[in-house]
Amino acid sequence: MDLQHWLGRAADAVEQWAGTFGPYRPHPSLLVDDDRFAAVFEEFTGRLEDNYPFFHPSYVGQMLKPPHPAAVVGYLAAMLVNPNNHALDGGPATARMEREAVAQLAAMFGYDTHLGHLTTSGTIANLEALFVARELHPGQGVAYSQDAHYTHGRMCRVLGIEGHPVPTDERGRMDLDALEELLRTGRVGTVVLTAGTTGLGAVDPVHQALALKERHGVRLHVDAAYGGFFTLLAGASGPEGLPPEPWRAIARCDSVVVDPHKHGLQPYGCGAVLFRDPEVGRFYLHDSPYTYFTSAELHLGEISLECSRAGAAAAALWLTFRLIPPTPAGLGSVLAAGRRAALRWAELITASDALELYQQPELDIVGYFPTVEPATLSAVDTASARVLADGMTGPAPVFLSTLRADREAFAARHPGITADADGARVLRSVLMKPEAEQHVERVHARVEQLAGFRRPT
């Protein structure tokens, strides 16, 4: 795609549409001449240079990457109109686009029926799922793994319900034996299962938890904000294929959250929440004396906690999905490249004398640490921090991130490391850009060099 060409076409299309409503004179209070704008714009673009190169395959730090050009064009075109998807009165076209895109997400997860909408983030999407859970199970708490996103503990406090962290196993997945022991107390009404933890990409055993749902009458919510689109690789052939069981089981869970602004190629903020049972919409019921008046259809604001939401986000997602749909052959091919890159890097680390794999990647996140002598947690922490800092400087920068692992988590994976501290930082790399597949050997060589490895000449 020629981005500049299509951005111009987007602006022209909106200008032509606006011209059909007749001429008018902009108010002088809004006028800014080009010379004045040029000076401020130069300052603005200079300020933007204070960013990391999220677009580049040498950036394998946080969960950041640029949106697809189609999403940029779709967002810009709709942003110039600036619809509000709270009500059909504020965004008739983009509200329909949102319904269509959300229906594609529901089909991706195998929901035969659904109620759902986009949100500004996975945080708000999870808040809505837990809000419905509270209404269905008043007085009961929520269980989530100790490696789940911190949003669940925070939102439990917001909602005034008790949160229960559950221990994880040596791969970072929820321990279902510990969960069942908790469920026997009767204090839990909802279990949050994570399909792709933000730390290491671990996938909780969703399929095995279904039996607990039946046995204890709890509600199952899947936080797939990060990993949800990996369901497109469930059962796929080739190294990128994932065990299908946990992903297929999402269709039998009560709700699911996914973030298109992570693996869905969208700009921030674009999350989504889906409920399998449309009847939960009754918990959102409210009235507004000045909205919901142009249509008898269900307005998105009537099934969401948020009020104003950018219709541009729905437009961007709709346009992207028309070109790269959430199917194995469409968006699945993008995720497959990142997954293969992670597996390849894990192989390189396993064969390395300078680095050690923290645990085998499940999705596209790789955890590792420098080989140190003596092999202690404090030495690992110091070495990881040094590689992180040194990697961002010099002629061949590489941008990583770190994850703090506590003493118990480290011992479960690497019992040979002396626990002389409460925990240690390990290096963490997110290979969510498909270009990583062609770049991973170079990144690995640079990280080895930073860790002190010298190849023989």
N, C-alpha and C positions, 0 to 999 in steps of 0.2 A: 504493500500500500504506500502511495505517495501521501504522507500525512499532511504536508502543507497544502497540497492540492485539495484534499477532501475537507480540511478545516475551512478553506475558502469556500468550497461548495456548500458546506453546512451553513456558514454565515449568509451566503447568498440566498439559500433556500428559505431561511427564516425571514430575511429582509423582504423577499418577494411575497411571502405569506402575509407579513405585517402590512405590506402596501395595499393589500386588498381591502383594508378597513378604512382607507381614506387618509389624506395627509393631515398632519398636525405639527405644531411648532414645539420642539423641546423647550423646557423651562430654562431660562438663563442661569439659574442657580446650579444647574447640572453641567454646564458647558466647561470644558477644559481644552485649551488650545494645544496643538501638537508639540510646540516647543517646550511648553511647561511639562507636558506629559513625558517627553523624551528625557528630560533631566531626571525626573523621578523614576522613570523606567530603568534608566541606567543604574541608579542606586539599587533598585529592586533586584535586577538581574545579578548585580554584584553580591547582594545578600544571599541569593539562592545558591551561589557557589559554595557556601558553607554547608555542604551536604556530602554524604558519602555517595559513591557511584552505584546506587541501587540497581541500575540497568546493566551493569557490567558483570560478566561471569567471575571476575576476581572478587566480587562482593558475595560472600557466602556467610554473612553474619546473621542478622535478624530476618524475620519473615517479611521481607520487603522486596518488591520488584515493580517495575512500571506497568501500568495497564496496557492492554492491547490497543493498537491504534484505532481499531473499530470502536472500542469503548470510549476512547478520547473524543472521537468525532461525534458519537451518539450523545455523550454527556454535554459537549459544547452546544450542539444544536438545540437540545432540550433546555439547557441552562439559559440560553438566550430568550426562550419563552418563559422560563422559570415557573413551571407548574408545581403545584403542591399536591402530593398524592394522598393527603388526608381525606379529601372528599372528591367525588366526581365533579363537583362544582369548580374545584381548583385544578384538576388535571384529568380530564376525561380520556385523552389519548394515552397518556403515560400510565394511568390507572389500569387500563386494559392491557397495556404492555406488561405491567407488573403481574397481573393475574396469569398471563400466558407464560411468562418466564418462571413464575413460582410453580405453575403446573408442570413445567419441564423438570424442575427440581424434585417435585413430589414423585414423578414417574421414575426419576433416576434412583430414588430410594425404594421404589416398589410400593408406594402408597396407592391403594385403589381409590380411596377417598381422602380428602384432606381439607384443612383450613389453614391458611398461611399467608404470609406477606413478607416483604422486605423490611429491614430495620437499618439503623445507622451503624450497627456493630453487632458482633457476636455477644458482647456483654448485655446489650439490651434484649437481644433474642433470647438469651438464657434467662434473663430476668422475667420475660414474659412466660416462658415455659415453667419456671418455678412459681410464678404467680398463679397460674392455672393449677399447678400441683397443690399449692396451699389451699385453694378453694375446694378442690376435690377431696383433700385429706386434711381437714382443719385439725389443728392441735398436734399434728405429727411432723416429724422433721425430714431432712433430706440427707442422704448418704452419697458421698462422692469419694473417689480415691485420693490419697494424699498427694499424688502426682497430678491431679486434675488442675485446671486453671484456677487461679485464686479468685476469679469472679464468683465462683459458687459459694464460697464462704462469705464473701462480701455481700452477695445478694441475699443470702439467708439472713444476714443481719438487717439489711434494708427491709425485708419482708416480715421480720420479727418471728422467724422460725429457727429451730435448732439445726445446726449443721453438724454432720458426723463424718470426719475424715476416716477412710478405711485404708489399712496397710496395703502395700503393693508387693508383688513378687520380685524376683531377681531380674525381670525384664521390664519393670515399671508398670505392670498391669494390675488391676484391682484383684486382691486376694478374695475369691468368692467364699472360701470357708470363713474368713473373718467377717465378710459381709453377712453371711447367713447367721452367724452368732449374734450380730447386731440386730438383724431383722427379728430374731426370736424375742427380743425385748418388747416389740410392738411400738417402739418409739419412732419408727421410720415409715413414711407413707410413699416416698419417692426415692428412687435410686438413679443417680446420674452416672452413666457409662460414657467414657471418653473414647472416641474413635480418632486417635491421633493426638497424644499429649503434645503441648507446645514445647516441652522441654526436650524430649527425645523421640516423639512420634510414636509412642507405644499405643497399642490398640487393646482396649479392655475386651474380655471374652463375652461379647454381647450375646452370642448364641447360647452360651451356657447359663447366662443370667435369666433367660426366659423361663427356666424351670422355677427359679426363685419367685418370679412374678406370679406364676400360677400357685405356688405353694403358700406364699405369704400375702398375696393380694396387693402388692405394691405397684406403683406406677413406674415405668421405665422411660427415662429421658436420655437421649443420646446427644452428647456435646460433640458434634463433628465439625465444629467451627474451622479447625485446621484441616483435618483429614478427610472430610466428607466426600470430596470429589474422587478420592482414591477408590471409592466403590466401583468406579468405572474400570478398575484393574482387577476386580474380584474374579478369580478363576481364569484370568487371561493366560495364554501360552507365553513362553519366553521367560527370561529372568525377572521381568517386571511384574509378573502375575502374582496376585495375593491370594491367600487362602480365602475362599468365598464365604465360609460360614458366618463370621461376625458381621460381614457387610450385608449378606442376605437377611440376617436376623433383624436388621433395622426396620424392615417393613412390618414387623410384628411389635415394635415398640410404640409407645404412646406419642412421643414427640421427638423431633430432631432439629438441631441447629446446624447451619452451615454458613460459611463466610465466602461469598463470591469475590470479596476483595483480597482474598488470599490466593487460592488456586483457580478461581473463576475468571481471572484476567481483568478484574475491575478496579477502578480507583476507589480509594477510601471515601465515604464509608458505605459499605454494602454488605449487610448480613441478612439472614433469613431464618424465620422460625416456621416450622410445619407441625401441625397436629393431625394425627390420624383420624380422630373423631371430630367432625365439623360441629358437633353439638357443644363443644367447649366454648364456642362463640358467645354463649349466653353470659359468660362471666365478664365479657367486655361491654355489655349493654349499657348505653347511656344516651342522652339526648343533647342536642345543641340547638338553640333557637335561631341560629344564623347560618347553619350549614346543613348539608344533606337535603337540599330542597329541589335540585334539578332532576333527580332521578329516583325512582322507586327501587333501583338495584342496590345491593349491599355496597356501601361505601367502605373503603379500606380502613378509614378512621374508626369505623364501628367495630373492627376486630383487631385493634392494636392499642397498646398503651401509649405509644408516641402519638403526638398530634401532627404538627407540620413535618413532612418528609420530602426530600428532593425528588420530584418526578424525573429529574435528570438521571438519577441512579438507576431507575427502572428502564429508562430509555437506553442507557449504555449497556445494561445486561441483555435486554431484548435484542438489540442489534448484534451484539457479540454472539449470542446463542443462535441467531439466524445464520451466522457464518461458521462458527465453531460450536456446534451443539454439545450438550452434556451427555455424550454417548461414548462408548469405547473407541470408535473410530474418529471421533471429533476431539473433544477436550481430553479424552483418555490418552491420546497419543502425546499430548503435551506433558501430562503427568508421568507417562511411561519413561520419557527421557530423563527426568529428574530422579526417578526411582532407579533407573539403570546407573546413573552417575553415582548415586549413593552407594549402591552395591559395589561398583568398581572401586570407589575410594576405600571402602571397607577392605577390599582385597589388597589394595596397595598398602594400607596401614598395617594389616596383618603380616605382610611380608617385610615391613620396615624395621630397621634397628633403632630408628629415632623416635618412632611413635607407637602408641599402643591403643587398640580399640577399646573404648569404654564398654560398649555393648553393640551387638549386631543391629544395624538399622532395620526398622520395620517399614518405614515409608521413605522419606527423602531427607531425613535429618541424621547426621553422623556425629557421634560423640567420641572423643579420643583425647589422649594426653601425651605429653612428651615422656620418653623413657628417662628415668632419673636414677641417680645413684648417690646416696642410699635411697631405696624405694620407700619413701614415706609420704604421708598425705601432705605434710607441710612443703616438701620438696616439689610434689606434683603441683600444688597450688601456686608456688612461686614461679615455676617454669611455665605454666599455662598463662599466667598473667604477663610474663615477659614476652612470650610469643604473640599474644594478643596485641600488646602495645607496639612491639617492634614491627609487626606485620603491616601496620598502617603507615609506616614511614619508609623512605628509601626509594630506589628507582623502580622496584617491582612490587608495589603494595598489594597486599591481600587483606581482606577485611573479614574477620572472624567474630565470633561471640563466645562467651563462656557460660557454663552452667554449674551452679554449686551443688555438689553431691554430698550428702551427709555421711558420717562415719559408717552407719549401718548399710546404706545403699552401696557404698564403695566396697565394703567387706563382702557383700553378697555377690559381687561381680569379680572382685580382685582380692581374694583373701591374702595374697602374698604381700600386699602393700601394708606397711606398718602404720597403724592408726595412732599417730602422735598428735592428732588434732581432731577437732569436731567434724571436719569435713575438708573438702578441697574443691577448687574450681577445675573443671575439665573444659577443653575446647569443644565448641559446638558449631557445626556448619549446616546451614539450610540450603539444599540444592534444589530450590523450587523453580529456578529458571531452566528451561530446556537446554539452553546453550551450555549449561554446566557439563553436559555429556561430552562435548568436544574440548572442554577446558580443564577437566578434573585432574589430568596428569600434571599439567603445569602448576595448578594450585597445590597439589600434593608435594611436588618437588620444592616449591617455595616454602611450604610449611616445614618440611624436613630440614631445609637449610636454616630456617629460623630456630628450629629445635636443636641446632648444633651438629647436624649430620653433614659430613663431607664425603662426597662420592670419590672413590679412588680414581686417580688419574692414570 
